[in-house]
């Protein structure tokens, strides 16, 4: 299995053939609450540091080479010391490795019109080429919850919209995962303004590859036994529980 290094830590993706059958991916907000013992009034403070939690089960694995690969990956993670690259969407292709753009499928053609409609996909094209995945390019990041740029909604089946996930890598290859909670978009010009949660820890720039179709995050197991392989005869089941991981940062 290919691994890469982010901020000095090896990160391993799931085997490309392993797709979760059931996923719970949720934002765990970071708040602190105080209730007065005298008046019983309460105050809640919204603190930075919200993280995603990830729980997944996977279809039964039966191929001996797949079982061996999965067992090796689980052992290689060394419990909570390891880091996993886990996809936000279970049904799409594997997320790209560090610093790389996600897969974008161009189809060459000759067309008289620049708009082509199909049963499953709305495709915008020039006279010679169409693309099958939606693409977002960053222009500016005015603050830690806002990204402006250009969005081409090539895919009707998997568009970028409110409620979608989006991800990117910072300069040290650490992957940041967010949910789009607001979107203003002009389909004619492509101009778009995204509002994301939780607030960004690193701001993407114009040269940052944005992951729209196959976003992912970097996670660590919730405890040393949270990646479980259970063998029954020649079949192996696998499940894991993890929480989003970020390196310790000390700002003077």
WOCORNOR-V844523 format. One record per pair of residues at least 4 apart in sequence whose C-alpha atoms are under 6 Angstrom apart, sorted by sequence separation. I is the first residue (numbers start at 1). J is the second residue. If there is no record, write none. Layout:
# WOCORNOR-V844523
I,J ; I,J
This chain:
# WOCORNOR-V844523
5,9 ; 36,40 ; 72,76 ; 78,82 ; 96,100 ; 125,129 ; 155,159 ; 160,164 ; 169,173 ; 170,174 ; 186,190 ; 204,208 ; 211,215 ; 231,235 ; 5,10 ; 35,40 ; 36,41 ; 77,82 ; 117,122 ; 125,130 ; 141,146 ; 169,174 ; 186,191 ; 221,226 ; 231,236 ; 4,10 ; 5,11 ; 35,41 ; 96,102 ; 141,147 ; 153,159 ; 169,175 ; 185,191 ; 230,236 ; 4,11 ; 35,42 ; 116,123 ; 168,175 ; 185,192 ; 230,237 ; 3,11 ; 34,42 ; 140,148 ; 168,176 ; 184,192 ; 229,237 ; 3,12 ; 34,43 ; 115,124 ; 139,148 ; 167,176 ; 184,193 ; 229,238 ; 33,43 ; 139,149 ; 167,177 ; 183,193 ; 228,238 ; 33,44 ; 114,125 ; 138,149 ; 166,177 ; 183,194 ; 228,239 ; 32,44 ; 114,126 ; 137,149 ; 166,178 ; 182,194 ; 227,239 ; 32,45 ; 137,150 ; 165,178 ; 182,195 ; 227,240 ; 31,45 ; 136,150 ; 165,179 ; 181,195 ; 226,240 ; 31,46 ; 136,151 ; 164,179 ; 180,195 ; 181,196 ; 226,241 ; 31,47 ; 111,127 ; 135,151 ; 164,180 ; 180,196 ; 30,47 ; 110,127 ; 135,152 ; 163,180 ; 179,196 ; 110,128 ; 134,152 ; 162,180 ; 163,181 ; 179,197 ; 30,49 ; 109,128 ; 134,153 ; 162,181 ; 178,197 ; 222,241 ; 30,50 ; 108,128 ; 109,129 ; 134,154 ; 162,182 ; 221,241 ; 222,242 ; 29,50 ; 108,129 ; 133,154 ; 134,155 ; 221,242 ; 28,50 ; 107,129 ; 132,154 ; 133,155 ; 220,242 ; 28,51 ; 107,130 ; 132,155 ; 219,242 ; 220,243 ; 27,51 ; 28,52 ; 106,130 ; 219,243 ; 27,52 ; 106,131 ; 219,244 ; 220,245 ; 26,52 ; 105,131 ; 218,244 ; 219,245 ; 26,53 ; 105,132 ; 218,245 ; 25,53 ; 25,54 ; 104,133 ; 24,54 ; 124,154 ; 24,55 ; 123,154 ; 23,55 ; 122,154 ; 23,56 ; 122,155 ; 22,56 ; 121,155 ; 122,156 ; 22,57 ; 121,156 ; 21,57 ; 20,57 ; 21,58 ; 120,157 ; 20,58 ; 21,59 ; 152,190 ; 151,190 ; 150,190 ; 177,217 ; 150,191 ; 151,192 ; 149,191 ; 150,192 ; 168,210 ; 175,217 ; 149,192 ; 168,211 ; 148,192 ; 167,211 ; 148,193 ; 166,211 ; 147,193 ; 166,212 ; 147,194 ; 146,194 ; 167,215 ; 146,195 ; 166,215 ; 145,195 ; 145,196 ; 145,199 ; 144,199 ; 144,200 ; 139,206 ; 138,206 ; 20,90 ; 99,169 ; 13,84 ; 19,90 ; 11,83 ; 12,84 ; 13,85 ; 11,84 ; 12,85 ; 99,173 ; 98,173 ; 16,94 ; 101,209 ; 102,211 ; 95,214 ; 88,215 ; 88,216 ; 87,216 ; 86,216 ; 86,217 ; 85,217 ; 85,218 ; 84,218 ; 84,219 ; 83,219 ; 83,220 ; 80,220 ; 80,221 ; 80,223 ; 80,224 ; 79,224 ; 7,172 ; 6,172 ; 6,173 ; 6,174 ; 62,235 ; 61,235 ; 61,236 ; 60,236 ; 60,237 ; 58,238 ; 57,239 ; 56,239 ; 56,240 ; 55,240 ; 55,241 ; 54,241 ; 54,242 ; 53,242 ; 54,243 ; 53,243 ; 52,243 ; 52,244 ; 51,244
